[in-house]
């Protein structure tokens, strides 16, 4: 069954007046993993899991970009939701999700741009609630605009991350090394929520996606027996066994 970002991509394509062609490559891509067929990732596709949820609020064409990492979050995090951001209207389903009593939404954004009383660095939902991490999936300038022009987010706490490691993402780079791709941010949030195994799975899936994407771009072979692919295969098998027990 297609996940939330895949469905959003299909909806966006249906509204397009012309085909979306990614920059730098016109080679046919696998519809499931978005990598060219010669370097398809699908044999290592992880099994989605976890109690925390992720809500992706995506800038207009993010879901169409092959390098978008929100797609990887939806591969790994079972409860991933995706919506297209609009300045003039908010999807009723998005508001319903944020109001759902099972969730405690956290808007993930740097605390330096937010009133101090809204900022938290901990994930501690009330009893009976699950954390829902709301990520603005866009370039940094776009995300700042989205945050400023989304007053419907103002009632929720802002989770400000202060990670020690620098970004490992290699496909689209910010000019600042302390800016992270969306999947890295999600993994950090999951770790704060105590879901270290899911965070680890997402980190490895991001590494594999980056490796396959770049190898296809530069026409380099993939070693399916290396440590990364073996880790993915072992984790995949373990999750399948867990689901069958």
C-alpha contacts under 8 A as a table, 3 or more apart, distances in Angstrom:
res1	aa1	res2	aa2	distance
2	X	6	X	5.75
2	X	7	X	6.29
3	X	6	X	5.35
3	X	7	X	6.27
3	X	74	X	6.25
3	X	75	X	7.30
3	X	80	X	7.85
4	X	7	X	5.17
4	X	8	X	6.18
4	X	74	X	6.71
4	X	80	X	6.48
4	X	81	X	5.46
4	X	82	X	5.46
5	X	8	X	4.95
5	X	9	X	6.06
5	X	63	X	6.41
5	X	70	X	7.19
5	X	71	X	5.63
5	X	74	X	6.63
5	X	81	X	7.44
5	X	82	X	5.66
6	X	9	X	5.07
6	X	10	X	6.33
6	X	63	X	7.62
6	X	71	X	7.24
7	X	10	X	5.10
7	X	11	X	6.25
8	X	11	X	5.03
8	X	12	X	6.15
8	X	63	X	6.70
8	X	82	X	6.72
8	X	83	X	6.94
8	X	84	X	7.64
9	X	12	X	5.09
9	X	13	X	6.13
9	X	63	X	5.05
9	X	64	X	5.69
10	X	13	X	5.10
10	X	14	X	6.15
11	X	14	X	5.12
11	X	15	X	6.60
12	X	15	X	5.25
12	X	16	X	6.48
12	X	61	X	7.68
12	X	63	X	7.82
12	X	64	X	7.65
13	X	16	X	5.07
13	X	19	X	7.52
13	X	20	X	7.62
13	X	64	X	7.74
16	X	19	X	6.88
16	X	20	X	7.91
20	X	64	X	7.22
21	X	25	X	7.88
21	X	26	X	6.83
22	X	25	X	6.25
22	X	26	X	7.12
22	X	65	X	6.47
22	X	66	X	6.98
23	X	26	X	7.96
25	X	217	X	7.90
27	X	36	X	6.45
28	X	36	X	5.83
28	X	37	X	6.95
29	X	34	X	5.33
29	X	35	X	5.16
29	X	36	X	3.98
29	X	37	X	5.56
30	X	33	X	5.70
30	X	34	X	4.98
30	X	35	X	5.62
30	X	36	X	5.80
30	X	37	X	5.41
30	X	40	X	6.54
31	X	34	X	5.48
32	X	42	X	7.17
33	X	40	X	6.77
33	X	41	X	6.06
33	X	42	X	6.20
34	X	40	X	7.91
34	X	66	X	5.64
35	X	39	X	6.32
35	X	40	X	5.57
35	X	41	X	7.13
35	X	66	X	7.42
35	X	212	X	7.18
35	X	213	X	5.92
35	X	216	X	7.60
36	X	39	X	5.72
36	X	40	X	6.18
36	X	213	X	7.82
36	X	216	X	6.67
37	X	40	X	4.98
38	X	216	X	7.35
39	X	212	X	5.81
39	X	213	X	7.50
39	X	215	X	7.59
39	X	216	X	6.00
39	X	222	X	7.29
40	X	43	X	7.71
40	X	212	X	7.44
41	X	44	X	5.93
41	X	45	X	6.75
41	X	208	X	7.79
41	X	209	X	7.12
41	X	212	X	7.13
42	X	45	X	5.04
44	X	229	X	7.34
44	X	232	X	6.03
44	X	233	X	5.97
44	X	236	X	7.13
45	X	75	X	7.57
45	X	236	X	7.42
46	X	75	X	6.86
46	X	76	X	6.22
46	X	201	X	7.58
46	X	205	X	7.62
46	X	232	X	7.24
46	X	235	X	7.55
46	X	236	X	5.49
47	X	75	X	7.55
47	X	76	X	6.39
47	X	236	X	6.25
47	X	239	X	6.34
47	X	240	X	7.39
48	X	74	X	7.93
48	X	75	X	6.17
48	X	76	X	4.31
48	X	77	X	5.16
48	X	78	X	4.75
49	X	76	X	6.50
49	X	77	X	5.56
49	X	78	X	5.02
49	X	198	X	6.85
50	X	53	X	7.85
50	X	77	X	6.27
50	X	78	X	6.37
50	X	79	X	7.88
50	X	195	X	7.00
50	X	198	X	6.41
51	X	78	X	7.96
51	X	79	X	7.69
51	X	130	X	6.86
52	X	77	X	7.85
52	X	79	X	7.20
52	X	130	X	5.82
52	X	131	X	5.17
52	X	132	X	6.01
52	X	133	X	7.83
52	X	190	X	7.12
52	X	193	X	7.35
52	X	195	X	7.86
53	X	77	X	6.91
53	X	78	X	7.37
53	X	79	X	4.79
53	X	80	X	5.73
53	X	81	X	7.93
53	X	130	X	7.49
53	X	131	X	6.28
53	X	132	X	4.57
53	X	133	X	6.26
54	X	73	X	7.98
54	X	77	X	7.35
54	X	79	X	6.45
54	X	80	X	4.76
54	X	81	X	6.24
54	X	132	X	5.37
54	X	133	X	4.74
54	X	134	X	6.01
54	X	135	X	7.32
54	X	186	X	7.62
55	X	80	X	5.86
55	X	81	X	4.71
55	X	82	X	5.80
55	X	83	X	7.83
55	X	132	X	6.71
55	X	133	X	5.95
55	X	134	X	4.64
55	X	135	X	6.18
56	X	70	X	7.11
56	X	80	X	7.46
56	X	81	X	6.03
56	X	82	X	4.60
56	X	83	X	6.23
56	X	134	X	6.00
56	X	135	X	5.06
56	X	136	X	6.18
56	X	137	X	6.22
57	X	82	X	6.00
57	X	83	X	5.02
57	X	84	X	5.75
57	X	85	X	5.66
57	X	134	X	7.13
57	X	135	X	6.10
57	X	136	X	4.99
57	X	137	X	5.86
58	X	61	X	7.81
58	X	62	X	6.06
58	X	63	X	7.09
58	X	82	X	7.08
58	X	83	X	6.00
58	X	84	X	4.85
58	X	85	X	5.55
58	X	136	X	6.02
58	X	137	X	4.60
58	X	138	X	6.24
59	X	62	X	5.56
59	X	84	X	6.01
59	X	85	X	5.51
59	X	136	X	7.72
59	X	137	X	6.26
59	X	138	X	5.38
59	X	142	X	7.42
60	X	63	X	7.62
60	X	84	X	6.04
60	X	85	X	6.67
61	X	64	X	5.30
61	X	65	X	6.81
62	X	65	X	5.46
62	X	68	X	6.32
62	X	137	X	7.14
62	X	138	X	6.58
63	X	68	X	6.70
63	X	70	X	7.81
63	X	71	X	7.58
64	X	68	X	7.76
65	X	68	X	5.36
67	X	171	X	6.61
67	X	172	X	7.43
68	X	71	X	6.34
69	X	72	X	5.11
69	X	73	X	6.75
69	X	181	X	7.02
69	X	182	X	5.90
69	X	183	X	5.37
69	X	206	X	7.54
70	X	73	X	5.12
70	X	74	X	6.57
70	X	137	X	7.03
70	X	182	X	5.97
70	X	183	X	6.01
71	X	74	X	5.22
71	X	75	X	6.42
72	X	75	X	4.90
72	X	76	X	6.50
72	X	183	X	6.72
72	X	202	X	7.32
72	X	205	X	7.15
72	X	206	X	6.85
73	X	76	X	5.28
73	X	77	X	5.70
73	X	80	X	7.26
73	X	183	X	5.87
73	X	186	X	7.21
73	X	202	X	6.79
74	X	77	X	5.38
74	X	78	X	6.84
74	X	79	X	7.72
74	X	80	X	5.31
74	X	81	X	7.80
75	X	78	X	7.55
76	X	198	X	7.26
76	X	201	X	7.15
76	X	202	X	6.08
77	X	80	X	5.88
77	X	198	X	7.39
83	X	91	X	7.56
83	X	94	X	7.06
85	X	90	X	7.36
85	X	146	X	7.57
86	X	89	X	5.63
86	X	90	X	6.48
87	X	90	X	7.86
87	X	146	X	7.53
87	X	149	X	6.33
87	X	150	X	6.99
90	X	94	X	7.07
90	X	95	X	7.32
91	X	94	X	5.26
91	X	95	X	6.72
92	X	95	X	5.20
92	X	96	X	6.13
93	X	96	X	4.96
93	X	97	X	6.12
94	X	97	X	5.09
94	X	98	X	6.34
95	X	98	X	5.13
95	X	99	X	6.14
96	X	99	X	5.08
96	X	100	X	6.03
97	X	100	X	5.14
97	X	103	X	7.99
98	X	103	X	7.13
98	X	104	X	7.88
98	X	105	X	6.40
99	X	103	X	7.69
100	X	103	X	5.89
101	X	104	X	7.62
101	X	129	X	7.12
102	X	128	X	6.87
102	X	129	X	4.89
102	X	130	X	6.10
103	X	129	X	5.16
103	X	130	X	4.84
103	X	131	X	5.78
103	X	132	X	5.83
104	X	125	X	5.85
104	X	126	X	7.56
104	X	129	X	5.88
104	X	130	X	5.79
104	X	131	X	4.88
104	X	132	X	5.64
105	X	131	X	6.05
105	X	132	X	4.54
105	X	133	X	5.89
105	X	134	X	6.60
105	X	156	X	6.52
105	X	157	X	7.49
106	X	131	X	7.12
106	X	132	X	6.06
106	X	133	X	5.03
106	X	134	X	5.86
106	X	156	X	6.29
106	X	157	X	5.48
106	X	158	X	5.65
106	X	159	X	5.85
107	X	133	X	6.20
107	X	134	X	4.80
107	X	135	X	6.57
107	X	153	X	7.40
107	X	156	X	6.64
107	X	157	X	6.24
107	X	158	X	4.66
107	X	159	X	5.87
108	X	133	X	6.56
108	X	134	X	5.97
108	X	135	X	5.69
108	X	136	X	7.71
108	X	158	X	5.69
108	X	159	X	4.77
108	X	160	X	6.14
108	X	161	X	7.70
109	X	135	X	7.86
109	X	158	X	6.27
109	X	159	X	6.23
109	X	160	X	5.55
109	X	161	X	7.57
110	X	113	X	6.15
110	X	114	X	7.42
110	X	159	X	7.60
110	X	160	X	4.92
110	X	161	X	6.69
111	X	114	X	5.19
111	X	115	X	7.68
111	X	116	X	7.27
111	X	119	X	5.89
111	X	158	X	7.13
111	X	159	X	7.40
111	X	160	X	4.98
111	X	161	X	7.94
114	X	118	X	6.92
114	X	119	X	6.97
114	X	158	X	7.75
115	X	118	X	5.78
115	X	119	X	7.04
116	X	119	X	5.33
118	X	156	X	7.56
118	X	157	X	5.07
118	X	158	X	5.72
119	X	157	X	6.08
119	X	158	X	4.83
119	X	159	X	6.02
119	X	160	X	6.48
120	X	123	X	7.85
120	X	157	X	6.84
120	X	158	X	6.05
120	X	159	X	5.08
120	X	160	X	6.18
121	X	159	X	5.54
121	X	160	X	5.41
121	X	161	X	6.40
122	X	159	X	7.13
122	X	192	X	6.89
123	X	131	X	7.33
123	X	159	X	7.77
123	X	192	X	6.14
123	X	193	X	5.69
124	X	131	X	7.96
124	X	193	X	7.74
125	X	129	X	5.86
125	X	130	X	6.44
125	X	131	X	6.16
126	X	129	X	5.61
131	X	193	X	7.38
133	X	186	X	7.64
133	X	189	X	7.30
135	X	182	X	7.36
135	X	186	X	7.85
136	X	143	X	5.80
136	X	146	X	7.40
136	X	147	X	7.73
137	X	143	X	6.96
137	X	182	X	6.29
138	X	142	X	5.72
138	X	143	X	5.39
139	X	142	X	5.20
139	X	143	X	5.99
140	X	143	X	5.02
140	X	144	X	6.25
140	X	174	X	7.76
140	X	179	X	7.99
141	X	144	X	5.32
141	X	145	X	6.45
142	X	145	X	5.15
142	X	146	X	6.15
143	X	146	X	4.95
143	X	147	X	6.09
144	X	147	X	5.16
144	X	148	X	6.28
145	X	148	X	5.21
145	X	149	X	6.09
146	X	149	X	5.24
146	X	150	X	6.02
147	X	150	X	5.49
147	X	151	X	7.98
147	X	153	X	7.81
148	X	151	X	7.27
150	X	153	X	5.84
150	X	154	X	7.66
151	X	154	X	5.33
152	X	155	X	7.00
153	X	156	X	5.96
154	X	157	X	7.93
161	X	188	X	7.84
163	X	166	X	7.86
163	X	188	X	7.82
166	X	177	X	6.05
166	X	178	X	5.97
166	X	180	X	7.92
167	X	177	X	6.15
167	X	178	X	6.59
167	X	179	X	6.86
167	X	180	X	5.38
167	X	181	X	7.46
167	X	184	X	7.60
169	X	172	X	7.23
169	X	173	X	7.27
169	X	180	X	7.49
169	X	181	X	6.50
169	X	184	X	7.95
169	X	206	X	7.88
169	X	207	X	7.87
169	X	210	X	7.24
170	X	173	X	6.45
170	X	210	X	6.72
171	X	210	X	6.75
171	X	214	X	7.57
174	X	177	X	6.73
174	X	179	X	6.31
174	X	180	X	7.92
176	X	179	X	5.63
177	X	180	X	7.54
180	X	184	X	5.96
180	X	185	X	6.19
181	X	184	X	5.40
181	X	185	X	6.43
182	X	185	X	5.14
182	X	186	X	6.25
183	X	186	X	5.02
183	X	187	X	6.20
183	X	202	X	7.19
183	X	203	X	7.62
183	X	206	X	7.06
184	X	187	X	5.12
184	X	188	X	6.30
184	X	203	X	6.87
185	X	188	X	5.17
185	X	189	X	6.27
186	X	189	X	5.05
186	X	190	X	6.16
186	X	199	X	7.68
187	X	190	X	5.08
187	X	191	X	6.23
187	X	198	X	7.66
187	X	199	X	4.42
187	X	200	X	7.26
187	X	202	X	6.19
187	X	203	X	6.51
188	X	191	X	5.13
188	X	192	X	6.41
188	X	199	X	6.92
189	X	192	X	5.10
189	X	193	X	6.33
190	X	193	X	4.97
190	X	194	X	6.47
190	X	195	X	5.21
190	X	196	X	6.60
190	X	198	X	7.02
190	X	199	X	5.45
191	X	194	X	5.17
191	X	195	X	5.24
191	X	196	X	4.81
191	X	199	X	5.77
192	X	195	X	7.37
195	X	198	X	5.56
195	X	199	X	6.24
196	X	199	X	4.93
196	X	200	X	5.99
197	X	200	X	5.04
197	X	201	X	6.15
198	X	201	X	4.97
198	X	202	X	6.21
199	X	202	X	5.15
199	X	203	X	6.21
200	X	203	X	5.08
200	X	204	X	6.24
201	X	204	X	5.29
201	X	205	X	6.10
201	X	232	X	7.88
201	X	235	X	7.88
202	X	205	X	4.98
202	X	206	X	6.10
203	X	206	X	5.17
203	X	207	X	6.30
204	X	207	X	4.96
204	X	208	X	6.16
204	X	228	X	7.18
204	X	232	X	7.24
205	X	208	X	5.06
205	X	209	X	6.08
205	X	232	X	7.58
206	X	209	X	5.09
206	X	210	X	6.09
207	X	210	X	5.20
207	X	211	X	6.11
208	X	211	X	5.05
208	X	212	X	6.13
208	X	228	X	7.10
208	X	229	X	7.45
209	X	212	X	5.28
209	X	213	X	5.90
210	X	213	X	5.14
210	X	214	X	6.05
211	X	214	X	5.44
211	X	215	X	5.98
212	X	215	X	5.06
212	X	216	X	6.04
212	X	222	X	6.98
213	X	216	X	5.31
213	X	217	X	6.25
214	X	217	X	4.88
214	X	218	X	6.17
215	X	218	X	5.28
215	X	219	X	5.58
215	X	220	X	4.63
215	X	221	X	6.41
215	X	222	X	6.94
216	X	219	X	4.88
216	X	220	X	6.25
216	X	221	X	7.79
217	X	220	X	7.86
223	X	226	X	5.69
223	X	229	X	7.98
224	X	229	X	5.61
224	X	230	X	7.49
225	X	229	X	6.10
225	X	230	X	6.05
226	X	229	X	5.59
226	X	230	X	6.15
227	X	230	X	5.09
227	X	231	X	6.04
228	X	231	X	5.15
228	X	232	X	6.34
229	X	232	X	5.03
229	X	233	X	6.13
230	X	233	X	5.06
230	X	234	X	6.04
231	X	234	X	5.19
231	X	235	X	6.10
232	X	235	X	5.18
232	X	236	X	6.01
233	X	236	X	5.04
233	X	237	X	6.16
234	X	237	X	5.18
234	X	238	X	6.14
235	X	238	X	5.05
235	X	239	X	6.17
236	X	239	X	5.28
236	X	240	X	6.29
237	X	240	X	5.13
237	X	241	X	6.24
238	X	241	X	5.15
238	X	242	X	6.17
239	X	242	X	4.97
239	X	243	X	6.16
240	X	243	X	5.11
240	X	244	X	6.32
241	X	244	X	5.11
241	X	245	X	6.23
242	X	245	X	5.27
